[in-house]
Amino acid sequence: MPSTSLLIAGAGANNADAGNVAWSNPGRVTSSDGSLANSELKSTGATTQYLHATNFGFSIPSNAIIDGIVARVMRSVNVVGNGQASDHTVQLIVGGIRSGSNNAAPGNWVKGNPANADYGGSADAWGLSLTASNVNSSNFGLAVRAQSTLNAPNCQVDAIWLQIYYSQPKASIMMHSYRQRRV
């Protein structure tokens, strides 16, 4: 099954339609360079607003069938004391709208330096029937929202990547082979 490489987001933005605390510097998710998007949660149970990462620049063939999507988020918490945070929501953005399954993982974000957390898989389409047009769009991406599980952590995200797994209909593969033989 063909796949893209992991592509990093081309844009990052805070979305304030839910959650308690905005992300500062959300555009920093577009490079893995130690410059972090931050959301400092003030109390146990508080949630971040949504961190939207979009504009991945995919160019999947138009007749492809999307089989699965892997998301990678380089994330951590920076705390004094024993603050902890976990995923609240990790969801795809399709046509600019959060869509499909919430693939939030159990467990707390690592403390200190950001580490990669992977979501989805080669056969996980996040409960959606996606087209090449959906994933090639600049408003396709990933939404991340964290929650404080203990005290007041500072949630941090360094970078967000997506990888698309896809297949092509047999008829188009056979036609491509036929055309190659005729040349």
ChimeraX commands (.cxc) that place a marker at each C-alpha (Angstrom):
marker #1 position 0.00,0.00,0.00 radius 0.5
marker #1 position 1.49,3.35,-0.98 radius 0.5
marker #1 position 1.86,6.11,1.56 radius 0.5
marker #1 position 3.17,9.62,1.82 radius 0.5
marker #1 position 6.03,10.44,4.10 radius 0.5
marker #1 position 5.21,12.20,7.35 radius 0.5
marker #1 position 4.51,15.79,6.30 radius 0.5
marker #1 position 4.63,18.64,8.80 radius 0.5
marker #1 position 1.80,21.16,9.07 radius 0.5
marker #1 position 2.08,24.33,7.02 radius 0.5
marker #1 position -0.16,26.34,9.38 radius 0.5
marker #1 position -1.16,26.30,13.03 radius 0.5
marker #1 position -4.00,28.19,14.71 radius 0.5
marker #1 position -5.89,28.37,17.99 radius 0.5
marker #1 position -9.61,27.58,17.75 radius 0.5
marker #1 position -11.58,29.02,20.66 radius 0.5
marker #1 position -14.94,27.26,20.21 radius 0.5
marker #1 position -14.29,25.01,23.25 radius 0.5
marker #1 position -11.91,24.79,26.18 radius 0.5
marker #1 position -10.64,27.13,28.86 radius 0.5
marker #1 position -7.20,28.30,27.76 radius 0.5
marker #1 position -5.94,29.45,24.34 radius 0.5
marker #1 position -2.74,28.23,22.70 radius 0.5
marker #1 position -0.08,30.92,22.43 radius 0.5
marker #1 position 2.13,30.83,19.34 radius 0.5
marker #1 position 0.10,28.10,17.55 radius 0.5
marker #1 position 2.01,28.71,14.29 radius 0.5
marker #1 position 5.08,27.13,15.87 radius 0.5
marker #1 position 3.75,23.62,15.11 radius 0.5
marker #1 position 5.07,24.02,11.55 radius 0.5
marker #1 position 8.66,23.09,12.39 radius 0.5
marker #1 position 10.38,20.75,14.81 radius 0.5
marker #1 position 12.83,23.27,16.20 radius 0.5
marker #1 position 12.12,23.59,19.92 radius 0.5
marker #1 position 9.87,26.65,19.43 radius 0.5
marker #1 position 6.68,25.63,21.18 radius 0.5
marker #1 position 2.98,26.36,21.08 radius 0.5
marker #1 position 1.88,26.65,24.74 radius 0.5
marker #1 position -1.30,26.50,26.77 radius 0.5
marker #1 position -0.94,26.97,30.52 radius 0.5
marker #1 position -3.77,25.26,32.35 radius 0.5
marker #1 position -4.54,26.82,35.72 radius 0.5
marker #1 position -6.25,23.95,37.54 radius 0.5
marker #1 position -7.09,20.25,37.53 radius 0.5
marker #1 position -9.84,19.56,34.98 radius 0.5
marker #1 position -9.13,22.64,32.86 radius 0.5
marker #1 position -8.83,22.09,29.10 radius 0.5
marker #1 position -6.96,23.80,26.34 radius 0.5
marker #1 position -8.77,25.24,23.39 radius 0.5
marker #1 position -8.22,23.40,20.11 radius 0.5
marker #1 position -4.82,23.58,18.43 radius 0.5
marker #1 position -5.51,23.26,14.68 radius 0.5
marker #1 position -2.71,22.13,12.34 radius 0.5
marker #1 position -3.53,22.35,8.61 radius 0.5
marker #1 position -2.06,22.90,5.15 radius 0.5
marker #1 position 0.05,19.73,4.89 radius 0.5
marker #1 position 0.54,19.95,1.11 radius 0.5
marker #1 position -0.53,16.41,0.20 radius 0.5
marker #1 position -0.83,15.48,-3.48 radius 0.5
marker #1 position -2.57,12.11,-3.37 radius 0.5
marker #1 position -3.72,10.81,-6.82 radius 0.5
marker #1 position -7.32,11.86,-7.46 radius 0.5
marker #1 position -8.62,8.28,-7.82 radius 0.5
marker #1 position -6.94,7.03,-4.63 radius 0.5
marker #1 position -8.84,5.39,-1.80 radius 0.5
marker #1 position -7.73,6.66,1.62 radius 0.5
marker #1 position -7.03,3.60,3.80 radius 0.5
marker #1 position -5.53,5.17,6.90 radius 0.5
marker #1 position -3.93,8.19,8.49 radius 0.5
marker #1 position -1.13,8.44,11.04 radius 0.5
marker #1 position -0.82,11.61,13.08 radius 0.5
marker #1 position 2.33,12.45,15.04 radius 0.5
marker #1 position 2.30,15.14,17.71 radius 0.5
marker #1 position 5.54,16.15,19.44 radius 0.5
marker #1 position 4.24,17.19,22.86 radius 0.5
marker #1 position 5.04,17.54,26.55 radius 0.5
marker #1 position 4.19,19.35,29.75 radius 0.5
marker #1 position 6.51,21.80,31.47 radius 0.5
marker #1 position 5.63,21.93,35.13 radius 0.5
marker #1 position 6.92,22.95,38.49 radius 0.5
marker #1 position 5.87,20.25,40.89 radius 0.5
marker #1 position 3.54,17.46,39.93 radius 0.5
marker #1 position 1.18,18.89,37.27 radius 0.5
marker #1 position 0.01,16.45,34.61 radius 0.5
marker #1 position -1.95,16.63,31.36 radius 0.5
marker #1 position -3.46,14.12,28.97 radius 0.5
marker #1 position -5.23,14.09,25.63 radius 0.5
marker #1 position -8.79,15.37,25.63 radius 0.5
marker #1 position -9.38,15.27,21.86 radius 0.5
marker #1 position -7.23,14.27,18.88 radius 0.5
marker #1 position -9.38,14.51,15.77 radius 0.5
marker #1 position -9.02,15.11,12.04 radius 0.5
marker #1 position -10.08,18.37,10.41 radius 0.5
marker #1 position -11.92,17.85,7.10 radius 0.5
marker #1 position -13.08,20.88,5.13 radius 0.5
marker #1 position -12.12,23.05,8.09 radius 0.5
marker #1 position -14.39,21.11,10.50 radius 0.5
marker #1 position -13.32,18.64,13.19 radius 0.5
marker #1 position -14.59,15.28,12.00 radius 0.5
marker #1 position -14.46,11.55,12.67 radius 0.5
marker #1 position -13.28,9.54,15.66 radius 0.5
marker #1 position -11.60,11.05,18.67 radius 0.5
marker #1 position -8.30,9.14,18.74 radius 0.5
marker #1 position -7.14,10.59,22.07 radius 0.5
marker #1 position -4.77,8.19,23.79 radius 0.5
marker #1 position -4.83,7.24,27.46 radius 0.5
marker #1 position -1.98,8.31,29.71 radius 0.5
marker #1 position -0.23,11.53,30.54 radius 0.5
marker #1 position 1.94,13.67,28.30 radius 0.5
marker #1 position 5.66,13.36,29.04 radius 0.5
marker #1 position 7.30,15.93,31.29 radius 0.5
marker #1 position 10.25,17.96,30.07 radius 0.5
marker #1 position 11.42,17.74,26.46 radius 0.5
marker #1 position 8.67,17.07,23.90 radius 0.5
marker #1 position 8.35,13.48,22.66 radius 0.5
marker #1 position 6.41,12.02,19.73 radius 0.5
marker #1 position 2.97,10.52,20.26 radius 0.5
marker #1 position 1.46,8.66,17.28 radius 0.5
marker #1 position -2.25,8.25,16.59 radius 0.5
marker #1 position -4.19,6.27,13.98 radius 0.5
marker #1 position -2.60,3.78,11.63 radius 0.5
marker #1 position -2.25,2.48,8.10 radius 0.5
marker #1 position -5.78,1.01,8.21 radius 0.5
marker #1 position -7.40,3.61,10.49 radius 0.5
marker #1 position -9.41,6.23,8.58 radius 0.5
marker #1 position -10.63,7.71,11.88 radius 0.5
marker #1 position -14.23,6.62,11.19 radius 0.5
marker #1 position -14.41,8.58,7.93 radius 0.5
marker #1 position -14.67,7.84,4.21 radius 0.5
marker #1 position -12.10,10.31,2.93 radius 0.5
marker #1 position -11.22,11.18,-0.66 radius 0.5
marker #1 position -7.99,12.42,-2.16 radius 0.5
marker #1 position -9.65,15.80,-2.55 radius 0.5
marker #1 position -10.32,15.91,1.22 radius 0.5
marker #1 position -6.73,15.23,2.26 radius 0.5
marker #1 position -5.15,17.35,-0.50 radius 0.5
marker #1 position -7.10,20.40,0.66 radius 0.5
marker #1 position -5.30,23.14,2.60 radius 0.5
marker #1 position -8.05,23.01,5.26 radius 0.5
marker #1 position -7.41,19.31,6.06 radius 0.5
marker #1 position -5.49,18.64,9.23 radius 0.5
marker #1 position -5.46,17.68,12.88 radius 0.5
marker #1 position -7.01,19.19,16.01 radius 0.5
marker #1 position -5.46,18.63,19.45 radius 0.5
marker #1 position -6.99,19.52,22.80 radius 0.5
marker #1 position -5.40,18.66,26.17 radius 0.5
marker #1 position -6.76,18.48,29.70 radius 0.5
marker #1 position -5.14,18.93,33.10 radius 0.5
marker #1 position -5.29,15.73,35.14 radius 0.5
marker #1 position -3.40,17.15,38.12 radius 0.5
marker #1 position -2.64,20.72,39.20 radius 0.5
marker #1 position -1.58,23.32,36.60 radius 0.5
marker #1 position 0.60,22.05,33.74 radius 0.5
marker #1 position 1.90,24.08,30.82 radius 0.5
marker #1 position 1.01,22.02,27.73 radius 0.5
marker #1 position 3.51,22.31,24.88 radius 0.5
marker #1 position 3.47,21.18,21.24 radius 0.5
marker #1 position 6.58,21.48,19.05 radius 0.5
marker #1 position 5.33,20.00,15.76 radius 0.5
marker #1 position 2.47,18.08,14.14 radius 0.5
marker #1 position 2.80,15.70,11.18 radius 0.5
marker #1 position 0.36,13.58,9.14 radius 0.5
marker #1 position 0.97,10.56,6.90 radius 0.5
marker #1 position -1.62,9.23,4.44 radius 0.5
marker #1 position -1.92,5.54,3.45 radius 0.5
marker #1 position -3.89,4.94,0.27 radius 0.5
marker #1 position -4.62,2.44,-2.48 radius 0.5
marker #1 position -5.59,2.87,-6.08 radius 0.5
marker #1 position -8.41,1.02,-7.85 radius 0.5
marker #1 position -7.20,-2.07,-9.71 radius 0.5
marker #1 position -8.64,-0.80,-13.00 radius 0.5
marker #1 position -6.40,2.27,-12.90 radius 0.5
marker #1 position -3.36,0.17,-12.00 radius 0.5
marker #1 position -4.08,-2.22,-14.87 radius 0.5
marker #1 position -4.62,0.66,-17.32 radius 0.5
marker #1 position -1.34,2.24,-16.21 radius 0.5
marker #1 position 0.47,-1.09,-16.83 radius 0.5
marker #1 position -1.20,-1.45,-20.24 radius 0.5
marker #1 position -0.13,2.05,-21.25 radius 0.5
marker #1 position 3.45,1.37,-20.20 radius 0.5
marker #1 position 3.61,-1.80,-22.32 radius 0.5
marker #1 position 2.29,0.00,-25.40 radius 0.5
marker #1 position 5.00,2.66,-25.34 radius 0.5
marker link #1:1,2 radius 0.2
marker link #1:2,3 radius 0.2
marker link #1:3,4 radius 0.2
marker link #1:4,5 radius 0.2
marker link #1:5,6 radius 0.2
marker link #1:6,7 radius 0.2
marker link #1:7,8 radius 0.2
marker link #1:8,9 radius 0.2
marker link #1:9,10 radius 0.2
marker link #1:10,11 radius 0.2
marker link #1:11,12 radius 0.2
marker link #1:12,13 radius 0.2
marker link #1:13,14 radius 0.2
marker link #1:14,15 radius 0.2
marker link #1:15,16 radius 0.2
marker link #1:16,17 radius 0.2
marker link #1:17,18 radius 0.2
marker link #1:18,19 radius 0.2
marker link #1:19,20 radius 0.2
marker link #1:20,21 radius 0.2
marker link #1:21,22 radius 0.2
marker link #1:22,23 radius 0.2
marker link #1:23,24 radius 0.2
marker link #1:24,25 radius 0.2
marker link #1:25,26 radius 0.2
marker link #1:26,27 radius 0.2
marker link #1:27,28 radius 0.2
marker link #1:28,29 radius 0.2
marker link #1:29,30 radius 0.2
marker link #1:30,31 radius 0.2
marker link #1:31,32 radius 0.2
marker link #1:32,33 radius 0.2
marker link #1:33,34 radius 0.2
marker link #1:34,35 radius 0.2
marker link #1:35,36 radius 0.2
marker link #1:36,37 radius 0.2
marker link #1:37,38 radius 0.2
marker link #1:38,39 radius 0.2
marker link #1:39,40 radius 0.2
marker link #1:40,41 radius 0.2
marker link #1:41,42 radius 0.2
marker link #1:42,43 radius 0.2
marker link #1:43,44 radius 0.2
marker link #1:44,45 radius 0.2
marker link #1:45,46 radius 0.2
marker link #1:46,47 radius 0.2
marker link #1:47,48 radius 0.2
marker link #1:48,49 radius 0.2
marker link #1:49,50 radius 0.2
marker link #1:50,51 radius 0.2
marker link #1:51,52 radius 0.2
marker link #1:52,53 radius 0.2
marker link #1:53,54 radius 0.2
marker link #1:54,55 radius 0.2
marker link #1:55,56 radius 0.2
marker link #1:56,57 radius 0.2
marker link #1:57,58 radius 0.2
marker link #1:58,59 radius 0.2
marker link #1:59,60 radius 0.2
marker link #1:60,61 radius 0.2
marker link #1:61,62 radius 0.2
marker link #1:62,63 radius 0.2
marker link #1:63,64 radius 0.2
marker link #1:64,65 radius 0.2
marker link #1:65,66 radius 0.2
marker link #1:66,67 radius 0.2
marker link #1:67,68 radius 0.2
marker link #1:68,69 radius 0.2
marker link #1:69,70 radius 0.2
marker link #1:70,71 radius 0.2
marker link #1:71,72 radius 0.2
marker link #1:72,73 radius 0.2
marker link #1:73,74 radius 0.2
marker link #1:74,75 radius 0.2
marker link #1:75,76 radius 0.2
marker link #1:76,77 radius 0.2
marker link #1:77,78 radius 0.2
marker link #1:78,79 radius 0.2
marker link #1:79,80 radius 0.2
marker link #1:80,81 radius 0.2
marker link #1:81,82 radius 0.2
marker link #1:82,83 radius 0.2
marker link #1:83,84 radius 0.2
marker link #1:84,85 radius 0.2
marker link #1:85,86 radius 0.2
marker link #1:86,87 radius 0.2
marker link #1:87,88 radius 0.2
marker link #1:88,89 radius 0.2
marker link #1:89,90 radius 0.2
marker link #1:90,91 radius 0.2
marker link #1:91,92 radius 0.2
marker link #1:92,93 radius 0.2
marker link #1:93,94 radius 0.2
marker link #1:94,95 radius 0.2
marker link #1:95,96 radius 0.2
marker link #1:96,97 radius 0.2
marker link #1:97,98 radius 0.2
marker link #1:98,99 radius 0.2
marker link #1:99,100 radius 0.2
marker link #1:100,101 radius 0.2
marker link #1:101,102 radius 0.2
marker link #1:102,103 radius 0.2
marker link #1:103,104 radius 0.2
marker link #1:104,105 radius 0.2
marker link #1:105,106 radius 0.2
marker link #1:106,107 radius 0.2
marker link #1:107,108 radius 0.2
marker link #1:108,109 radius 0.2
marker link #1:109,110 radius 0.2
marker link #1:110,111 radius 0.2
marker link #1:111,112 radius 0.2
marker link #1:112,113 radius 0.2
marker link #1:113,114 radius 0.2
marker link #1:114,115 radius 0.2
marker link #1:115,116 radius 0.2
marker link #1:116,117 radius 0.2
marker link #1:117,118 radius 0.2
marker link #1:118,119 radius 0.2
marker link #1:119,120 radius 0.2
marker link #1:120,121 radius 0.2
marker link #1:121,122 radius 0.2
marker link #1:122,123 radius 0.2
marker link #1:123,124 radius 0.2
marker link #1:124,125 radius 0.2
marker link #1:125,126 radius 0.2
marker link #1:126,127 radius 0.2
marker link #1:127,128 radius 0.2
marker link #1:128,129 radius 0.2
marker link #1:129,130 radius 0.2
marker link #1:130,131 radius 0.2
marker link #1:131,132 radius 0.2
marker link #1:132,133 radius 0.2
marker link #1:133,134 radius 0.2
marker link #1:134,135 radius 0.2
marker link #1:135,136 radius 0.2
marker link #1:136,137 radius 0.2
marker link #1:137,138 radius 0.2
marker link #1:138,139 radius 0.2
marker link #1:139,140 radius 0.2
marker link #1:140,141 radius 0.2
marker link #1:141,142 radius 0.2
marker link #1:142,143 radius 0.2
marker link #1:143,144 radius 0.2
marker link #1:144,145 radius 0.2
marker link #1:145,146 radius 0.2
marker link #1:146,147 radius 0.2
marker link #1:147,148 radius 0.2
marker link #1:148,149 radius 0.2
marker link #1:149,150 radius 0.2
marker link #1:150,151 radius 0.2
marker link #1:151,152 radius 0.2
marker link #1:152,153 radius 0.2
marker link #1:153,154 radius 0.2
marker link #1:154,155 radius 0.2
marker link #1:155,156 radius 0.2
marker link #1:156,157 radius 0.2
marker link #1:157,158 radius 0.2
marker link #1:158,159 radius 0.2
marker link #1:159,160 radius 0.2
marker link #1:160,161 radius 0.2
marker link #1:161,162 radius 0.2
marker link #1:162,163 radius 0.2
marker link #1:163,164 radius 0.2
marker link #1:164,165 radius 0.2
marker link #1:165,166 radius 0.2
marker link #1:166,167 radius 0.2
marker link #1:167,168 radius 0.2
marker link #1:168,169 radius 0.2
marker link #1:169,170 radius 0.2
marker link #1:170,171 radius 0.2
marker link #1:171,172 radius 0.2
marker link #1:172,173 radius 0.2
marker link #1:173,174 radius 0.2
marker link #1:174,175 radius 0.2
marker link #1:175,176 radius 0.2
marker link #1:176,177 radius 0.2
marker link #1:177,178 radius 0.2
marker link #1:178,179 radius 0.2
marker link #1:179,180 radius 0.2
marker link #1:180,181 radius 0.2
marker link #1:181,182 radius 0.2
marker link #1:182,183 radius 0.2
view
